């Protein structure tokens, strides 16, 4: 019987290049052992975090031409010119919000009769995502926030995460951290926030209650994890209801300004809906009692929940200053009265080997059984955007976008 060939696409056309991969060398071997009749081929790459030899040394075929593969796994959008007709592709397409820069991509996918499965849509029956990089975004984002705080106040100097070989080297850097008794507030409760909490725990920073960080003084650095219920109230005075907030966030007001008066470092890890209130306003940043001096915006919604995030930053140049008086950006650390913002939009790329291992484990556990076998729980079906040259029923809302 002809084997099912899964091809690992190299990431092309990005500056800096995305070094992550959907399956590591060891995971590729594990897939071939776990799923008889499946072969993994990998496209050669000079920038991938795992070198070609690491695959070939384990018997994984390294080939330039993947046209004979049945399923193609990438990470970010595949360049339009590289799409191969009549294949099954899995990658983050960034078309779900009708992003203009990827309109041509979706059109070409339809034209070439490609079955497109988007990682962002791979969920269980309760809409919980089954594969993502959010944990590492939170982990690196919190590290960058601490690194920025240390740099701003000349307390310590950490090696940037992307210059560390792996997470073990990054953890060794944490020995340099010596913080004064500052207050850190982390928003969110998902994978991003979990990664951030783990980083703060590695630094032995004590976690305190959200209500206590508002009123108590401490002789050591502390952090509080705040959730939507901690800084939102219903416009009509009704009790906060989590499901209602997620369904109709426009019915709520933000009370986050209470935290801006006591917080030194804000780590923003909460998902934000465009209809939800922002945490605070640009005008709030001009108040004499606005205390936040460093913001690590892991969510990186431009002009979104954090009004100081007026642009994204890059891995090599991760920070810039926000000037409260003008609402404009300024060179990083140019004035202590400015708010220093870290808004890197591809944080997991800073630890590509570890992030790839994390992602690949979930690929093997949560995705491949349904992709290669019977899709009993409709995991693949729910995530399939296009099939047989058409949008699937769930994604018909993209019809106008696809037609151009």
C-alpha positions in Angstrom: 0.0 0.0 0.0 1.3 3.5 -0.9 2.5 5.3 2.2 1.0 8.6 3.3 3.7 11.2 3.0 3.8 14.2 5.3 6.1 17.0 4.2 7.5 19.6 6.5 7.7 22.9 4.6 10.5 25.4 5.2 9.4 28.8 6.2 10.3 31.3 3.5 10.2 35.0 2.8 10.2 36.3 6.3 12.7 38.8 7.8 13.9 37.6 10.2 13.0 34.1 9.1 10.6 32.0 11.2 12.8 29.2 12.5 10.1 27.0 14.0 8.9 23.7 12.6 5.8 21.6 13.1 7.6 18.4 14.0 11.2 18.0 15.3 13.5 15.2 14.1 12.7 13.0 17.1 9.0 13.7 16.8 9.2 12.8 13.1 10.6 9.4 14.0 7.9 9.0 16.6 5.1 9.7 14.1 6.5 7.1 11.7 6.5 4.5 14.5 3.1 5.5 15.9 1.3 5.6 12.5 2.4 2.7 10.3 2.4 3.6 6.6 3.2 7.2 7.3 6.5 8.8 6.1 7.9 12.2 7.0 9.9 14.2 4.5 11.4 17.5 5.3 12.3 20.3 3.0 15.9 21.5 3.4 16.4 24.9 5.2 19.3 27.0 6.2 17.4 28.9 8.9 15.3 26.2 10.6 16.1 25.7 14.3 16.7 22.0 13.6 19.4 21.5 11.0 18.9 19.2 8.0 21.5 16.7 9.4 19.5 16.3 12.6 16.7 14.9 10.5 18.8 12.8 8.0 20.9 11.3 10.9 17.6 9.8 12.2 16.6 8.5 8.8 14.1 11.2 7.9 14.3 12.0 4.2 15.4 15.5 3.3 14.1 16.5 -0.1 13.7 19.8 -2.0 10.6 18.7 -4.0 7.5 17.9 -1.9 5.1 17.6 -4.8 4.8 13.9 -4.1 3.7 14.5 -0.5 0.0 14.1 0.5 -0.1 16.4 3.6 2.1 19.5 4.0 2.8 21.0 7.4 4.0 24.6 7.8 3.8 27.2 10.5 3.1 30.7 9.0 1.4 31.5 5.7 2.8 29.6 2.6 4.0 32.0 -0.1 1.4 31.9 -2.9 3.9 30.9 -5.5 4.9 27.8 -3.5 1.4 26.4 -3.1 1.0 22.9 -4.7 -2.4 22.1 -6.2 -4.6 19.3 -4.8 -2.8 18.9 -1.5 -3.8 19.1 2.2 -2.1 22.0 4.0 -2.0 22.8 7.7 -0.6 26.2 8.8 -1.7 29.5 10.4 -3.4 31.1 7.4 -4.3 34.5 9.0 -7.3 34.8 6.8 -10.1 34.3 9.4 -10.4 38.0 10.0 -10.3 38.8 6.3 -6.7 40.1 6.5 -6.1 42.0 3.3 -2.5 40.9 2.9 -3.6 37.2 2.7 -6.6 37.6 0.4 -4.6 36.4 -2.6 -3.5 33.4 -0.5 -7.0 32.3 0.1 -8.0 32.9 -3.5 -5.1 30.7 -4.7 -5.9 28.0 -2.2 -9.4 27.8 -3.7 -8.1 28.0 -7.3 -5.7 25.1 -6.7 -8.2 22.8 -5.0 -6.3 22.8 -1.8 -7.7 21.4 1.5 -6.7 24.1 4.0 -6.8 23.3 7.7 -6.0 26.2 10.0 -4.2 25.5 13.3 -6.1 28.4 14.9 -9.4 26.5 14.3 -8.3 23.2 15.7 -10.4 22.9 18.8 -12.3 20.5 20.9 -16.1 20.4 21.1 -16.0 23.2 23.8 -13.9 25.5 21.5 -10.7 25.0 23.4 -7.7 25.2 21.1 -5.8 22.0 20.8 -2.6 23.3 19.3 -0.9 26.7 19.6 2.2 28.5 20.6 0.6 30.8 23.2 2.4 29.2 26.2 5.8 30.2 24.8 4.5 33.7 23.9 3.7 34.2 27.5 6.9 32.6 28.8 9.1 34.8 26.5 6.9 37.9 26.9 7.3 37.8 30.7 11.1 37.3 30.4 11.3 40.3 28.0 9.2 42.4 30.5 11.7 41.6 33.3 14.6 42.1 31.0 13.2 45.5 30.0 12.6 46.6 33.6 16.1 45.7 34.5 17.5 47.6 31.6 15.4 50.7 32.2 16.5 51.0 35.8 20.1 49.7 35.2 19.5 46.8 37.7 20.8 43.9 35.6 21.4 42.9 32.0 19.9 39.8 30.6 20.8 38.1 27.3 17.9 38.4 24.9 15.9 35.2 24.6 16.6 34.8 20.9 20.3 34.7 21.6 19.9 31.8 24.0 20.4 28.4 22.5 17.4 27.0 24.3 15.2 27.4 27.4 17.9 25.9 29.6 20.3 28.7 28.7 17.5 31.2 29.3 16.9 29.8 32.7 20.5 30.3 33.6 20.2 34.0 32.8 17.5 34.3 35.5 20.2 34.1 38.2 21.2 37.7 37.3 17.7 39.0 38.2 17.5 41.1 41.4 14.4 43.1 41.6 13.3 45.7 44.2 9.9 45.4 45.9 7.9 46.2 42.7 4.4 45.2 41.9 3.7 43.2 38.7 0.2 42.7 37.3 -0.5 40.0 34.7 -3.8 39.9 32.8 -5.4 36.7 31.5 -5.9 33.1 32.4 -5.2 31.2 29.2 -2.0 29.6 27.7 -0.3 32.9 27.4 -0.9 33.8 31.0 0.2 30.3 32.1 3.5 30.7 30.3 4.0 34.1 32.0 3.1 32.7 35.4 5.7 29.9 35.0 8.3 32.5 34.2 7.5 34.6 37.2 7.6 31.4 39.3 11.0 30.6 38.0 12.1 33.9 39.4 10.6 33.1 42.8 8.4 36.1 42.6 5.5 35.7 45.1 2.0 35.6 43.8 -0.6 37.6 45.8 -4.3 38.1 45.5 -5.6 40.7 43.0 -7.3 42.6 45.8 -4.3 42.6 48.0 -1.9 44.1 45.4 -4.2 47.2 45.4 -3.9 47.8 49.1 -0.9 46.0 50.6 2.7 47.0 50.7 5.5 44.4 50.3 9.2 44.2 51.1 9.8 41.9 48.0 8.7 41.9 44.4 5.2 40.3 44.0 2.7 39.7 41.1 -1.0 39.4 40.9 -2.8 37.6 38.1 -6.0 39.5 37.3 -8.9 38.1 35.3 -11.8 39.8 33.4 -14.0 39.8 36.5 -11.3 41.7 38.5 -11.4 44.8 36.2 -14.8 44.9 34.5 -18.3 45.9 35.7 -21.6 45.7 33.9 -22.9 49.0 32.6 -26.3 48.4 34.2 -24.9 47.3 37.5 -25.6 43.6 37.0 -23.2 41.0 38.5 -20.2 40.1 36.3 -21.1 37.1 34.2 -18.2 35.4 32.3 -20.2 34.0 29.5 -22.1 37.2 29.0 -18.8 39.1 29.0 -17.4 36.9 26.3 -20.7 37.1 24.3 -21.3 40.9 24.7 -18.2 42.6 26.0 -19.6 46.0 24.9 -22.0 45.8 27.9 -19.1 46.2 30.3 -16.8 49.0 31.5 -13.2 48.7 32.5 -12.1 49.5 36.1 -8.4 48.6 35.4 -7.4 52.2 36.2 -7.3 51.1 39.9 -4.3 48.8 39.0 -2.5 51.5 37.1 -2.0 53.4 40.4 0.0 50.6 42.1 1.6 48.6 39.2 5.2 49.0 38.1 5.3 46.4 35.4 2.2 45.2 33.4 2.3 42.0 31.5 -0.7 41.9 29.2 -1.7 38.3 28.4 -5.5 38.5 28.1 -7.4 38.0 24.9 -9.1 41.2 23.8 -12.2 41.5 21.7 -12.5 44.7 19.6 -15.9 45.4 21.2 -14.5 45.1 24.7 -13.4 48.2 26.7 -9.7 49.1 26.7 -7.8 48.6 30.0 -7.1 52.3 30.3 -7.0 55.4 28.0 -4.1 57.4 26.7 -5.4 60.3 28.8 -5.1 58.0 31.9 -1.3 57.7 31.3 -1.0 61.4 31.9 -2.5 61.2 35.4 0.0 62.0 38.2 -0.8 58.7 39.9 -0.3 56.5 36.8 2.5 54.3 38.0 3.1 51.8 35.2 6.6 52.4 33.7 7.1 49.1 31.7 4.5 47.2 29.7 5.1 43.8 28.2 2.2 43.5 25.8 2.2 39.8 24.8 -1.2 40.2 23.1 0.2 42.9 20.8 -3.1 44.3 19.6 -2.1 47.6 17.9 -4.2 50.4 19.3 -6.1 47.7 21.2 -6.5 46.8 24.8 -3.3 48.6 25.7 -3.4 52.2 24.2 0.4 52.5 24.6 0.9 49.7 22.0 0.8 52.0 19.0 3.1 49.7 16.9 4.6 46.3 17.1 8.3 45.8 17.7 10.8 43.2 16.5 12.8 40.5 18.1 16.2 42.3 17.5 14.6 45.7 18.7 11.9 44.7 21.1 11.1 47.9 22.9 10.2 51.5 22.3 9.0 54.4 24.5 5.4 55.8 24.6 5.3 59.5 25.5 2.2 60.1 27.6 2.1 63.9 26.8 1.9 63.4 23.1 0.7 59.8 22.6 3.7 59.2 20.2 6.5 56.7 20.1 10.0 57.7 21.1 13.4 55.9 21.1 13.6 53.2 23.8 14.7 54.4 27.2 15.0 57.9 26.1 13.3 59.4 29.1 12.4 57.7 32.5 9.1 59.5 32.5 8.1 57.6 29.3 6.3 54.3 29.4 8.6 51.6 27.9 6.6 49.1 25.7 7.6 45.6 24.6 5.3 44.6 21.8 7.0 41.8 19.8 4.3 40.0 17.7 6.2 36.7 17.2 7.5 36.0 20.7 7.7 32.1 20.3 10.3 32.6 17.6 12.7 33.7 20.3 12.9 30.1 21.6 12.2 28.2 18.4 13.5 24.8 19.4 11.6 24.6 22.6 8.4 26.1 21.0 8.6 23.6 18.2 8.9 20.7 20.6 5.9 22.0 22.5 3.9 22.4 19.3 4.9 19.1 17.9 3.9 17.2 21.0 0.4 18.6 20.6 0.4 17.8 16.9 1.1 14.2 17.6 -1.4 13.9 20.6 -4.3 16.1 19.4 -4.2 16.5 15.7 -2.6 13.6 13.8 -4.9 10.9 15.1 -7.9 12.7 13.6 -6.1 13.8 10.5 -4.7 10.3 9.7 -7.6 8.3 11.1 -11.3 8.7 11.7 -12.3 12.2 12.7 -14.8 11.1 15.2 -14.9 14.4 17.2 -14.9 16.5 14.0 -11.6 18.2 15.1 -10.3 18.3 11.5 -13.7 19.0 10.0 -14.2 22.2 12.2 -10.8 23.5 11.2 -11.1 22.9 7.5 -11.5 26.2 5.7 -11.5 25.0 2.1 -12.1 21.7 0.4 -12.7 20.6 -3.2 -12.2 24.2 -4.4 -14.9 25.7 -2.1 -15.2 27.3 1.3 -16.7 24.9 3.9 -20.0 25.8 5.5 -18.5 27.1 8.7 -16.3 29.6 6.7 -18.8 30.8 4.1 -18.6 34.2 5.8 -15.3 34.6 3.9 -17.1 34.4 0.5 -16.9 38.1 -0.4 -13.3 38.2 0.8 -12.4 35.2 -1.3 -14.1 36.7 -4.4 -12.1 39.9 -4.0 
